[in-house]
Amino acid sequence: MQEACECCCTGKTKKRDDKEFRDLMNRLKRIEGQVRGVEGMLENNAYCTDILTQVSAITSALNSFNKVLLANHMKTCVVDNIKEGNEEVIDELVCTLQKLMK
């Protein structure tokens, strides 16, 4: 039987370099714009499949955001923690991946 993960909010922080921060923020701003666009479509009685197509694009954009953030996390946080002897970060990563794959 699989145990439930309890690594919800760690309270940890990470200082990102300017390039990573800008890239992630730009992605989120685009996603935010897409969500506002869908809101406008709904308000303007757009056809269902047109809205669904845009929601699918938002889902893809969020998945892409997650891939970039996860790759950065593995290359920095996970590697740094392992080098420092903190192998608990592996359990945290496994839990995170389980959540992403639901």
Secondary structure, 3 states (H helix, E strand, C coil): CCCCCCCCCCCCCCCCCHHHHHHHHHHHHHHHHHHHHHHHHHHCCCCHHHHHHHHHHHHHHHHHHHHHHHHHHHHHHHHHHHHCCCCHHHHHHHHHHHHHCC
